[in-house]
Amino acid sequence: MNRREAIFSLSSIAAAFAVAPKLAAQELRNVPLATQMNTDHLPQPAWQQGYQVLTDETARKNLSAIFDRLIPADRHGPSATEAGCIEFVDSQLAGDYGSGAALYLDGPLKPENEQRLMGSPQFLTPPRERYLTGLSALESWAQKNHQGSLHTLNAEQIDCFLTAMEKGAVDLGRDINSQALFELMLRNAREGYLADPIYGGNKNMAGWKMIGFPGARYDYRPYVDRHNEDLKLIPVSLIPND
């Protein structure tokens, strides 16, 4: 059943109730005709109360500058920050993802063995702490090497810095793995750009519109046999009435 058929069906049911109220009451067993979902049962956007983790303005500007070089604005869509990726990261860091609720963070840890077995560095610190310490280290590096915050550098300088970070060639201090920090920020920027808007990013579903993803629709059965066809479906979010 498609959406139009569902609307017609609901209209028919409502008309039947209006014509035969006694039958309706008997069939519904005294359930009120005027029922609706309570607002507290509906999905709620994750980012509503302002910044909870990225509260330091300088750190937030530095992260914004990085994100906007990872996903810059162009004719295809907005930049990462314009799409709400900073709000997405903040809301994620404030929750279970940030606290590492799904991660094993207990020792003992032998980094040389873990990295060899897992193929990448392993961390005992959750993402929230990695972000906060990493952003602090980024600001210290910029002040030391450029006598100013990272966000004050031009696009070419930031690109050079990120290229070096990606190679692990930036020294951010003994406790900071610059390559792993780069990969964490890149992954989260991508997630914020393409996640459902209910999580704070992908504002106006810009990321979905860019790639042609129709979003969180209830039913795709009417379209499963329409291969290699532009269905021109408007993206739908989990946010009510979005």
GROMACS elastic network, one bead per residue, 0.5 to 0.9 nm:
[ bonds ]
;  ai    aj funct       b0    kb
    1     4     6  0.81493   500
    1     5     6  0.59795   500
    1     6     6  0.64135   500
    1   219     6  0.85745   500
    1   221     6  0.88468   500
    1   222     6  0.83886   500
    2     5     6  0.53811   500
    2     6     6  0.62243   500
    2     7     6  0.87993   500
    2   219     6  0.77681   500
    2   221     6  0.88151   500
    2   222     6  0.74202   500
    3     6     6  0.50096   500
    3     7     6  0.62493   500
    3     8     6  0.87290   500
    4     7     6  0.51493   500
    4     8     6  0.63224   500
    4     9     6  0.86444   500
    5     8     6  0.50884   500
    5     9     6  0.61056   500
    5    10     6  0.86537   500
    6     9     6  0.50360   500
    6    10     6  0.62083   500
    6    11     6  0.85749   500
    7    10     6  0.51958   500
    7    11     6  0.61851   500
    7    12     6  0.86865   500
    8    11     6  0.50236   500
    8    12     6  0.62243   500
    8    13     6  0.87429   500
    9    12     6  0.50946   500
    9    13     6  0.63195   500
    9    14     6  0.87053   500
   10    13     6  0.51018   500
   10    14     6  0.61998   500
   10    15     6  0.86005   500
   11    14     6  0.51640   500
   11    15     6  0.61959   500
   11    16     6  0.86906   500
   12    15     6  0.50669   500
   12    16     6  0.62203   500
   12    17     6  0.87474   500
   13    16     6  0.50714   500
   13    17     6  0.63329   500
   13    18     6  0.87265   500
   14    17     6  0.51715   500
   14    18     6  0.63520   500
   14    19     6  0.88605   500
   14    33     6  0.88937   500
   15    18     6  0.50855   500
   15    19     6  0.63448   500
   15    20     6  0.87037   500
   16    19     6  0.51623   500
   16    20     6  0.60304   500
   16    21     6  0.79433   500
   16    24     6  0.78232   500
   17    20     6  0.52773   500
   17    21     6  0.51407   500
   17    22     6  0.82971   500
   17    23     6  0.76390   500
   17    24     6  0.54246   500
   17    25     6  0.84273   500
   17    33     6  0.84616   500
   18    21     6  0.58593   500
   18    24     6  0.85636   500
   20    23     6  0.54949   500
   20    24     6  0.63295   500
   20    25     6  0.88491   500
   21    25     6  0.61332   500
   21    26     6  0.85960   500
   22    25     6  0.51639   500
   22    26     6  0.62320   500
   22    27     6  0.86273   500
   23    26     6  0.50839   500
   23    27     6  0.60693   500
   23    28     6  0.84557   500
   24    27     6  0.51678   500
   24    28     6  0.59390   500
   24    29     6  0.83147   500
   24    30     6  0.87346   500
   24    33     6  0.86454   500
   25    28     6  0.52003   500
   25    29     6  0.58443   500
   25    30     6  0.54896   500
   25    31     6  0.73852   500
   25    32     6  0.83989   500
   25    33     6  0.84774   500
   26    29     6  0.52123   500
   26    30     6  0.69657   500
   27    30     6  0.81605   500
   28    31     6  0.54187   500
   28    32     6  0.81071   500
   28    33     6  0.84152   500
   29    32     6  0.89954   500
   30    33     6  0.86050   500
   31    34     6  0.88012   500
   31    35     6  0.84051   500
   32    35     6  0.62439   500
   37    40     6  0.82189   500
   37    41     6  0.64693   500
   37    42     6  0.71291   500
   38    41     6  0.54291   500
   38    42     6  0.69806   500
   39    42     6  0.53126   500
   39    43     6  0.84202   500
   39    44     6  0.88510   500
   40    43     6  0.79561   500
   40    44     6  0.82264   500
   41    44     6  0.87001   500
   42   239     6  0.83995   500
   42   240     6  0.71556   500
   43   198     6  0.78955   500
   43   238     6  0.69261   500
   43   239     6  0.62344   500
   43   240     6  0.69174   500
   44    47     6  0.88416   500
   44    48     6  0.88399   500
   44   198     6  0.69115   500
   44   199     6  0.89573   500
   44   238     6  0.87484   500
   44   239     6  0.67557   500
   44   240     6  0.81221   500
   45    48     6  0.66577   500
   45   197     6  0.76527   500
   45   199     6  0.60225   500
   45   200     6  0.67269   500
   45   238     6  0.88374   500
   45   239     6  0.66960   500
   46    49     6  0.88544   500
   46    88     6  0.81080   500
   46    91     6  0.62099   500
   46    92     6  0.83886   500
   46   197     6  0.89426   500
   46   198     6  0.60511   500
   46   200     6  0.59937   500
   47    50     6  0.68197   500
   47    51     6  0.80701   500
   47    87     6  0.65275   500
   47    88     6  0.72236   500
   47    90     6  0.80091   500
   47    91     6  0.56792   500
   47   198     6  0.80155   500
   47   199     6  0.67737   500
   47   200     6  0.53369   500
   47   201     6  0.89806   500
   48    51     6  0.87099   500
   48    91     6  0.89268   500
   48   200     6  0.85778   500
   49    52     6  0.77091   500
   50    55     6  0.88604   500
   50    87     6  0.83328   500
   50    90     6  0.89972   500
   51    54     6  0.58288   500
   51    55     6  0.56471   500
   51    87     6  0.73155   500
   51    90     6  0.63567   500
   51    91     6  0.77113   500
   51    94     6  0.89719   500
   52    55     6  0.61936   500
   52    90     6  0.65839   500
   52    91     6  0.73371   500
   52    93     6  0.84502   500
   52    94     6  0.63134   500
   53    56     6  0.82652   500
   53    90     6  0.57799   500
   53    91     6  0.79296   500
   53    93     6  0.66486   500
   53    94     6  0.60649   500
   53   128     6  0.78432   500
   53   132     6  0.83386   500
   54    57     6  0.75473   500
   54    59     6  0.71708   500
   54    60     6  0.59465   500
   54    86     6  0.85209   500
   54    87     6  0.88969   500
   54    89     6  0.86599   500
   54    90     6  0.59835   500
   54    93     6  0.86676   500
   54   131     6  0.89535   500
   54   132     6  0.79516   500
   55    58     6  0.89238   500
   55    59     6  0.80659   500
   55    60     6  0.72856   500
   55    90     6  0.89899   500
   56    59     6  0.54283   500
   56    60     6  0.61622   500
   56    61     6  0.87195   500
   57    60     6  0.50195   500
   57    61     6  0.61098   500
   57    62     6  0.85942   500
   58    61     6  0.50844   500
   58    62     6  0.61742   500
   58    63     6  0.86267   500
   58   139     6  0.81436   500
   58   149     6  0.75340   500
   58   150     6  0.88988   500
   58   151     6  0.81753   500
   59    62     6  0.50861   500
   59    63     6  0.62101   500
   59    64     6  0.85484   500
   59   132     6  0.84173   500
   59   135     6  0.58067   500
   59   136     6  0.70539   500
   59   138     6  0.84383   500
   59   139     6  0.71998   500
   59   149     6  0.88781   500
   59   151     6  0.89941   500
   60    63     6  0.51139   500
   60    64     6  0.60614   500
   60    65     6  0.86059   500
   60    86     6  0.78184   500
   60   135     6  0.84026   500
   61    65     6  0.61277   500
   61    66     6  0.86525   500
   61   149     6  0.88820   500
   61   150     6  0.82827   500
   61   151     6  0.59849   500
   62    65     6  0.51279   500
   62    66     6  0.63819   500
   62    67     6  0.87146   500
   62   135     6  0.76358   500
   62   138     6  0.80070   500
   62   139     6  0.76018   500
   62   149     6  0.71890   500
   62   150     6  0.54842   500
   62   152     6  0.84179   500
   63    66     6  0.50878   500
   63    67     6  0.61016   500
   63    68     6  0.85543   500
   63    86     6  0.77557   500
   63   135     6  0.74067   500
   63   150     6  0.87243   500
   63   151     6  0.79830   500
   63   185     6  0.85219   500
   64    67     6  0.50747   500
   64    68     6  0.60449   500
   64    69     6  0.86482   500
   64    80     6  0.79110   500
   64    81     6  0.60987   500
   64    85     6  0.85734   500
   64    86     6  0.67915   500
   64   151     6  0.77721   500
   65    68     6  0.52785   500
   65    69     6  0.64941   500
   65    70     6  0.88443   500
   65    81     6  0.85556   500
   65   150     6  0.75905   500
   65   151     6  0.53235   500
   65   152     6  0.86263   500
   65   153     6  0.88784   500
   65   155     6  0.85849   500
   65   158     6  0.79629   500
   66    69     6  0.52984   500
   66    70     6  0.63272   500
   66    71     6  0.87289   500
   66   150     6  0.85778   500
   66   151     6  0.79097   500
   66   158     6  0.72221   500
   66   159     6  0.85391   500
   66   162     6  0.78326   500
   66   185     6  0.84459   500
   67    71     6  0.60724   500
   67    72     6  0.77495   500
   67    79     6  0.79889   500
   67    80     6  0.57396   500
   67    81     6  0.67885   500
   67    85     6  0.78890   500
   67    86     6  0.81779   500
   67   185     6  0.76429   500
   67   186     6  0.75930   500
   67   189     6  0.63291   500
   68    71     6  0.50858   500
   68    73     6  0.74428   500
   68    79     6  0.55706   500
   68    80     6  0.53534   500
   68    81     6  0.63318   500
   68    82     6  0.85876   500
   69    72     6  0.52110   500
   69    73     6  0.88364   500
   69    79     6  0.83192   500
   69    80     6  0.84210   500
   69   155     6  0.71944   500
   69   158     6  0.74928   500
   69   159     6  0.68815   500
   69   162     6  0.86997   500
   70    79     6  0.86884   500
   70    80     6  0.77009   500
   70   159     6  0.86930   500
   70   162     6  0.87489   500
   70   186     6  0.68715   500
   70   189     6  0.76554   500
   70   190     6  0.88193   500
   71    78     6  0.83231   500
   71    79     6  0.55010   500
   71    80     6  0.53028   500
   71    81     6  0.86374   500
   71   189     6  0.76824   500
   71   190     6  0.81209   500
   71   193     6  0.86694   500
   72    77     6  0.86040   500
   72    78     6  0.71062   500
   72    80     6  0.65793   500
   72    81     6  0.88755   500
   73    76     6  0.76854   500
   73    77     6  0.59220   500
   73    80     6  0.75694   500
   73    82     6  0.82200   500
   74    77     6  0.56628   500
   74    78     6  0.65116   500
   74    79     6  0.74864   500
   75    78     6  0.80542   500
   76   210     6  0.62087   500
   77    83     6  0.87128   500
   77   206     6  0.64419   500
   77   207     6  0.72092   500
   77   209     6  0.85346   500
   77   210     6  0.64036   500
   78    81     6  0.80376   500
   78    82     6  0.56808   500
   78    83     6  0.60789   500
   78   206     6  0.72046   500
   78   207     6  0.83500   500
   79    82     6  0.51114   500
   79    83     6  0.61545   500
   79    84     6  0.87990   500
   79    85     6  0.89123   500
   79   193     6  0.88181   500
   80    83     6  0.51378   500
   80    84     6  0.64961   500
   80    85     6  0.54117   500
   80    86     6  0.77639   500
   80   189     6  0.67005   500
   80   190     6  0.83035   500
   80   192     6  0.78160   500
   80   193     6  0.63562   500
   80   201     6  0.85576   500
   80   202     6  0.85137   500
   81    84     6  0.50113   500
   81    85     6  0.52664   500
   81    86     6  0.59253   500
   81    87     6  0.82717   500
   81   189     6  0.89414   500
   81   193     6  0.89355   500
   81   201     6  0.86067   500
   82    85     6  0.75747   500
   82    86     6  0.89521   500
   82   201     6  0.89670   500
   82   202     6  0.87667   500
   82   203     6  0.77153   500
   83    86     6  0.85803   500
   83   192     6  0.79395   500
   83   193     6  0.63304   500
   83   200     6  0.89017   500
   83   201     6  0.57912   500
   83   204     6  0.77995   500
   83   205     6  0.82699   500
   83   206     6  0.69110   500
   83   207     6  0.77781   500
   84    87     6  0.53392   500
   84    88     6  0.62521   500
   84    89     6  0.88303   500
   84   192     6  0.70973   500
   84   193     6  0.74735   500
   84   197     6  0.87227   500
   84   200     6  0.61767   500
   84   202     6  0.60739   500
   84   203     6  0.58888   500
   85    89     6  0.61781   500
   85    90     6  0.85824   500
   85   188     6  0.79190   500
   85   189     6  0.59154   500
   85   190     6  0.82554   500
   85   191     6  0.80497   500
   85   193     6  0.60327   500
   85   200     6  0.71822   500
   85   202     6  0.71292   500
   85   203     6  0.87008   500
   86    89     6  0.51657   500
   86    90     6  0.61665   500
   86    91     6  0.86705   500
   86   189     6  0.80128   500
   86   192     6  0.78104   500
   86   200     6  0.83306   500
   86   201     6  0.75633   500
   87    90     6  0.50931   500
   87    91     6  0.61913   500
   87    92     6  0.85815   500
   87   192     6  0.83931   500
   87   199     6  0.84304   500
   87   200     6  0.54737   500
   87   201     6  0.64138   500
   88    91     6  0.53570   500
   88    92     6  0.62384   500
   88    93     6  0.86522   500
   88   188     6  0.84366   500
   88   189     6  0.86123   500
   88   191     6  0.84549   500
   88   192     6  0.54856   500
   88   193     6  0.86679   500
   88   195     6  0.88155   500
   88   197     6  0.87120   500
   88   199     6  0.58588   500
   88   202     6  0.85344   500
   89    92     6  0.50830   500
   89    93     6  0.60221   500
   89    94     6  0.85256   500
   89    98     6  0.89842   500
   89   188     6  0.67130   500
   89   189     6  0.78437   500
   89   191     6  0.88797   500
   89   192     6  0.69804   500
   89   199     6  0.89638   500
   89   200     6  0.81094   500
   89   201     6  0.82875   500
   90    93     6  0.51479   500
   90    94     6  0.61663   500
   90    95     6  0.88574   500
   90    98     6  0.87722   500
   90   200     6  0.87146   500
   91    94     6  0.51292   500
   91    95     6  0.65835   500
   91    98     6  0.86599   500
   91   199     6  0.73351   500
   91   200     6  0.71508   500
   92    95     6  0.53320   500
   92    96     6  0.72815   500
   92    97     6  0.57218   500
   92    98     6  0.59401   500
   92   128     6  0.87457   500
   92   199     6  0.79731   500
   92   200     6  0.89977   500
   93    96     6  0.73942   500
   93    97     6  0.59262   500
   93    99     6  0.70167   500
   93   127     6  0.68915   500
   93   128     6  0.52066   500
   93   129     6  0.89506   500
   93   131     6  0.85594   500
   94    97     6  0.76552   500
   94    98     6  0.57266   500
   94    99     6  0.75321   500
   94   128     6  0.75789   500
   95    98     6  0.54889   500
   95    99     6  0.65068   500
   95   100     6  0.88028   500
   95   101     6  0.87295   500
   96    99     6  0.51310   500
   96   100     6  0.60480   500
   96   101     6  0.51483   500
   96   102     6  0.75209   500
   97   100     6  0.51941   500
   97   101     6  0.63408   500
   97   102     6  0.73667   500
   97   103     6  0.88358   500
   97   126     6  0.80351   500
   97   127     6  0.70171   500
   97   128     6  0.79730   500
   98   101     6  0.77866   500
   98   126     6  0.61898   500
   98   129     6  0.77724   500
   99   102     6  0.85347   500
   99   103     6  0.87827   500
   99   125     6  0.87859   500
   99   126     6  0.54704   500
   99   127     6  0.66777   500
   99   128     6  0.61439   500
   99   129     6  0.81330   500
  100   103     6  0.50765   500
  100   104     6  0.79136   500
  100   105     6  0.78071   500
  100   125     6  0.79428   500
  100   127     6  0.64320   500
  100   128     6  0.79646   500
  101   104     6  0.81914   500
  101   126     6  0.83309   500
  103   124     6  0.87915   500
  103   126     6  0.77807   500
  104   107     6  0.88424   500
  104   124     6  0.77365   500
  105   123     6  0.73713   500
  105   125     6  0.68206   500
  105   126     6  0.76337   500
  106   109     6  0.79870   500
  106   124     6  0.67192   500
  107   110     6  0.86495   500
  107   124     6  0.75169   500
  109   112     6  0.89534   500
  109   113     6  0.83896   500
  109   114     6  0.74202   500
  109   122     6  0.86750   500
  109   123     6  0.87737   500
  109   124     6  0.80895   500
  110   113     6  0.55314   500
  110   114     6  0.61172   500
  110   115     6  0.86065   500
  111   114     6  0.50648   500
  111   115     6  0.59128   500
  111   116     6  0.83842   500
  111   121     6  0.71527   500
  111   122     6  0.69006   500
  111   123     6  0.85321   500
  112   115     6  0.54782   500
  112   116     6  0.62648   500
  112   117     6  0.87382   500
  112   121     6  0.85909   500
  113   116     6  0.51786   500
  113   117     6  0.61158   500
  113   118     6  0.84429   500
  114   117     6  0.52197   500
  114   118     6  0.58008   500
  114   119     6  0.78660   500
  114   120     6  0.78424   500
  114   121     6  0.70249   500
  114   122     6  0.63992   500
  115   118     6  0.52776   500
  115   119     6  0.52924   500
  115   122     6  0.64189   500
  116   119     6  0.54475   500
  116   120     6  0.73051   500
  116   121     6  0.84736   500
  117   120     6  0.81918   500
  118   121     6  0.75815   500
  118   122     6  0.78775   500
  120   180     6  0.84970   500
  121   177     6  0.84711   500
  121   180     6  0.73253   500
  123   126     6  0.75227   500
  123   130     6  0.89774   500
  125   128     6  0.81251   500
  125   129     6  0.61908   500
  125   130     6  0.63963   500
  126   129     6  0.56274   500
  126   130     6  0.63070   500
  126   131     6  0.88289   500
  127   131     6  0.60682   500
  127   132     6  0.86242   500
  127   184     6  0.84923   500
  128   131     6  0.52810   500
  128   132     6  0.63332   500
  128   133     6  0.86978   500
  129   132     6  0.51429   500
  129   133     6  0.60072   500
  129   134     6  0.80894   500
  130   133     6  0.54219   500
  130   134     6  0.56883   500
  130   135     6  0.83608   500
  130   176     6  0.83112   500
  130   181     6  0.77058   500
  131   135     6  0.58840   500
  131   136     6  0.84123   500
  131   181     6  0.79110   500
  131   184     6  0.87662   500
  131   185     6  0.85421   500
  132   135     6  0.53066   500
  132   136     6  0.62258   500
  132   137     6  0.86527   500
  133   136     6  0.51202   500
  133   137     6  0.61876   500
  133   138     6  0.86682   500
  133   175     6  0.89251   500
  133   176     6  0.79198   500
  134   137     6  0.50395   500
  134   138     6  0.61600   500
  134   139     6  0.87380   500
  134   172     6  0.79894   500
  134   176     6  0.66370   500
  134   177     6  0.87838   500
  134   178     6  0.82982   500
  134   181     6  0.70031   500
  135   139     6  0.63064   500
  135   140     6  0.86763   500
  136   139     6  0.52850   500
  136   140     6  0.63493   500
  136   141     6  0.87307   500
  137   140     6  0.50535   500
  137   141     6  0.61114   500
  137   142     6  0.86412   500
  137   172     6  0.56514   500
  137   173     6  0.71679   500
  137   176     6  0.77749   500
  138   141     6  0.51219   500
  138   142     6  0.62355   500
  138   143     6  0.86465   500
  138   149     6  0.85367   500
  138   150     6  0.72843   500
  138   172     6  0.67900   500
  139   142     6  0.51775   500
  139   143     6  0.61519   500
  139   144     6  0.85586   500
  139   148     6  0.82262   500
  139   149     6  0.58200   500
  139   150     6  0.63379   500
  140   143     6  0.51821   500
  140   144     6  0.61055   500
  140   145     6  0.85817   500
  140   149     6  0.82191   500
  140   172     6  0.81798   500
  141   144     6  0.51643   500
  141   145     6  0.60381   500
  141   146     6  0.80831   500
  141   149     6  0.86867   500
  141   150     6  0.83681   500
  141   171     6  0.81299   500
  141   172     6  0.64852   500
  141   173     6  0.89248   500
  142   145     6  0.52125   500
  142   146     6  0.52798   500
  142   147     6  0.64979   500
  142   148     6  0.59320   500
  142   149     6  0.54662   500
  142   150     6  0.53175   500
  142   153     6  0.88634   500
  143   146     6  0.54488   500
  143   149     6  0.58756   500
  143   150     6  0.78252   500
  144   147     6  0.57264   500
  144   148     6  0.79270   500
  145   148     6  0.81416   500
  146   149     6  0.76442   500
  146   150     6  0.81471   500
  146   153     6  0.81795   500
  148   151     6  0.83700   500
  148   152     6  0.66483   500
  148   153     6  0.79867   500
  149   152     6  0.55708   500
  149   153     6  0.74263   500
  150   153     6  0.56523   500
  150   154     6  0.89456   500
  150   158     6  0.75222   500
  151   154     6  0.78991   500
  151   158     6  0.82355   500
  153   156     6  0.81220   500
  153   157     6  0.60025   500
  153   158     6  0.63408   500
  154   157     6  0.54070   500
  154   158     6  0.63322   500
  154   159     6  0.86810   500
  155   158     6  0.51735   500
  155   159     6  0.60691   500
  155   160     6  0.86519   500
  156   159     6  0.50590   500
  156   160     6  0.62387   500
  156   161     6  0.86349   500
  157   160     6  0.51683   500
  157   161     6  0.62281   500
  157   162     6  0.87002   500
  158   162     6  0.61277   500
  158   163     6  0.85260   500
  159   162     6  0.51268   500
  159   163     6  0.60666   500
  159   164     6  0.86048   500
  160   163     6  0.51076   500
  160   164     6  0.62944   500
  160   165     6  0.86110   500
  161   164     6  0.52251   500
  161   165     6  0.61647   500
  161   166     6  0.86921   500
  161   170     6  0.77150   500
  162   166     6  0.60337   500
  162   167     6  0.86176   500
  162   170     6  0.88447   500
  162   182     6  0.73949   500
  163   166     6  0.51888   500
  163   167     6  0.65554   500
  163   168     6  0.88153   500
  163   169     6  0.86207   500
  164   167     6  0.51747   500
  164   168     6  0.62576   500
  164   169     6  0.50211   500
  164   170     6  0.58775   500
  164   178     6  0.88147   500
  164   179     6  0.84255   500
  165   169     6  0.57095   500
  165   170     6  0.53202   500
  165   171     6  0.86312   500
  165   178     6  0.54349   500
  165   179     6  0.52608   500
  165   180     6  0.85993   500
  165   181     6  0.81188   500
  165   182     6  0.61393   500
  166   169     6  0.75660   500
  166   170     6  0.86453   500
  166   178     6  0.73673   500
  166   180     6  0.79898   500
  166   181     6  0.86435   500
  166   182     6  0.58620   500
  166   183     6  0.72420   500
  167   170     6  0.80381   500
  167   178     6  0.83387   500
  167   179     6  0.60564   500
  168   171     6  0.79612   500
  168   177     6  0.72512   500
  168   178     6  0.53748   500
  168   180     6  0.78854   500
  168   182     6  0.86461   500
  169   178     6  0.75156   500
  169   179     6  0.77657   500
  170   173     6  0.89903   500
  170   177     6  0.88077   500
  170   178     6  0.61441   500
  170   179     6  0.81097   500
  171   174     6  0.78511   500
  171   176     6  0.80091   500
  171   177     6  0.82553   500
  171   178     6  0.70110   500
  172   175     6  0.78871   500
  172   176     6  0.57433   500
  172   177     6  0.74370   500
  172   178     6  0.64412   500
  173   176     6  0.55673   500
  173   177     6  0.81567   500
  173   178     6  0.88401   500
  174   177     6  0.79148   500
  176   179     6  0.88635   500
  176   180     6  0.83908   500
  176   181     6  0.76009   500
  177   180     6  0.54038   500
  177   181     6  0.61627   500
  177   182     6  0.87057   500
  178   181     6  0.50262   500
  178   182     6  0.61411   500
  178   183     6  0.86670   500
  179   182     6  0.51189   500
  179   183     6  0.63183   500
  179   184     6  0.86957   500
  180   183     6  0.50591   500
  180   184     6  0.61499   500
  180   185     6  0.87100   500
  181   184     6  0.50524   500
  181   185     6  0.62809   500
  181   186     6  0.85949   500
  182   185     6  0.52755   500
  182   186     6  0.61129   500
  182   187     6  0.85619   500
  183   186     6  0.50874   500
  183   187     6  0.60232   500
  183   188     6  0.85490   500
  184   187     6  0.52543   500
  184   188     6  0.62229   500
  184   189     6  0.86038   500
  185   188     6  0.51774   500
  185   189     6  0.60270   500
  185   190     6  0.86080   500
  186   189     6  0.51336   500
  186   190     6  0.62764   500
  186   191     6  0.86339   500
  187   190     6  0.52705   500
  187   191     6  0.62201   500
  187   192     6  0.86940   500
  188   192     6  0.60251   500
  188   193     6  0.84902   500
  189   192     6  0.51709   500
  189   193     6  0.61835   500
  189   194     6  0.87758   500
  190   193     6  0.51327   500
  190   194     6  0.63185   500
  190   195     6  0.83427   500
  191   194     6  0.53654   500
  191   195     6  0.55280   500
  191   201     6  0.82971   500
  191   202     6  0.89058   500
  192   195     6  0.54518   500
  192   196     6  0.83173   500
  192   197     6  0.84656   500
  192   199     6  0.78569   500
  192   200     6  0.74295   500
  192   202     6  0.61777   500
  193   196     6  0.87372   500
  193   197     6  0.88768   500
  193   201     6  0.58552   500
  193   203     6  0.82118   500
  193   205     6  0.86768   500
  193   206     6  0.79723   500
  193   207     6  0.56119   500
  193   208     6  0.85040   500
  194   197     6  0.83285   500
  194   201     6  0.75562   500
  194   202     6  0.57733   500
  194   205     6  0.80552   500
  194   206     6  0.83611   500
  194   207     6  0.52529   500
  194   208     6  0.64031   500
  195   198     6  0.81239   500
  195   199     6  0.69075   500
  195   200     6  0.84304   500
  195   201     6  0.66346   500
  195   202     6  0.62559   500
  195   205     6  0.88190   500
  195   207     6  0.82936   500
  195   208     6  0.86054   500
  196   199     6  0.60313   500
  196   200     6  0.79020   500
  196   201     6  0.72198   500
  196   202     6  0.65831   500
  196   203     6  0.88428   500
  196   205     6  0.75793   500
  196   208     6  0.87701   500
  196   215     6  0.76300   500
  196   216     6  0.79460   500
  196   237     6  0.61122   500
  196   238     6  0.68412   500
  196   239     6  0.85108   500
  197   200     6  0.53551   500
  197   201     6  0.52064   500
  197   202     6  0.50807   500
  197   203     6  0.58567   500
  197   204     6  0.74545   500
  197   205     6  0.64923   500
  197   237     6  0.64299   500
  197   238     6  0.74914   500
  197   239     6  0.72698   500
  198   201     6  0.75111   500
  198   202     6  0.86714   500
  198   237     6  0.71825   500
  198   238     6  0.61838   500
  198   239     6  0.55548   500
  199   202     6  0.83990   500
  200   203     6  0.73709   500
  201   204     6  0.89194   500
  201   205     6  0.84209   500
  202   206     6  0.57734   500
  202   207     6  0.56622   500
  202   208     6  0.76388   500
  203   206     6  0.60489   500
  203   207     6  0.80044   500
  204   207     6  0.83869   500
  204   208     6  0.89460   500
  204   209     6  0.87694   500
  204   242     6  0.87811   500
  205   208     6  0.53054   500
  205   209     6  0.61708   500
  205   210     6  0.86222   500
  205   215     6  0.84547   500
  205   235     6  0.69276   500
  205   236     6  0.81418   500
  205   237     6  0.76255   500
  206   209     6  0.50840   500
  206   210     6  0.60938   500
  206   211     6  0.88504   500
  207   210     6  0.51186   500
  207   211     6  0.65600   500
  207   212     6  0.85066   500
  207   213     6  0.83637   500
  208   211     6  0.53622   500
  208   212     6  0.57083   500
  208   214     6  0.68510   500
  208   215     6  0.69990   500
  208   235     6  0.68403   500
  209   213     6  0.63062   500
  209   214     6  0.76763   500
  209   234     6  0.80235   500
  209   235     6  0.69214   500
  210   213     6  0.78958   500
  212   230     6  0.86953   500
  212   232     6  0.82966   500
  212   233     6  0.83075   500
  212   234     6  0.88624   500
  212   235     6  0.81848   500
  213   233     6  0.83522   500
  213   234     6  0.86440   500
  213   235     6  0.66103   500
  214   217     6  0.71122   500
  214   232     6  0.85050   500
  214   233     6  0.57256   500
  214   234     6  0.59242   500
  214   236     6  0.63359   500
  214   237     6  0.89273   500
  215   234     6  0.81690   500
  215   237     6  0.59923   500
  215   238     6  0.84449   500
  216   219     6  0.89016   500
  216   235     6  0.75047   500
  216   236     6  0.54545   500
  216   237     6  0.55348   500
  216   238     6  0.62335   500
  217   220     6  0.70962   500
  217   235     6  0.79218   500
  217   236     6  0.60253   500
  217   237     6  0.78331   500
  217   238     6  0.86445   500
  219   222     6  0.76515   500
  219   223     6  0.89775   500
  220   223     6  0.55855   500
  220   224     6  0.64675   500
  221   224     6  0.54018   500
  221   225     6  0.82691   500
  222   225     6  0.76463   500
  222   226     6  0.83790   500
  223   226     6  0.53042   500
  223   227     6  0.81329   500
  223   231     6  0.80939   500
  224   227     6  0.72558   500
  226   229     6  0.60962   500
  226   230     6  0.88836   500
  226   231     6  0.82702   500
  227   230     6  0.87693   500
  229   232     6  0.88548   500
  230   233     6  0.82007   500
  233   236     6  0.88180   500
  236   239     6  0.84483   500
  236   242     6  0.69925   500
  237   240     6  0.76614   500
  237   241     6  0.84923   500
  237   242     6  0.60829   500
  238   241     6  0.86418   500
  238   242     6  0.75747   500
  239   242     6  0.53976   500
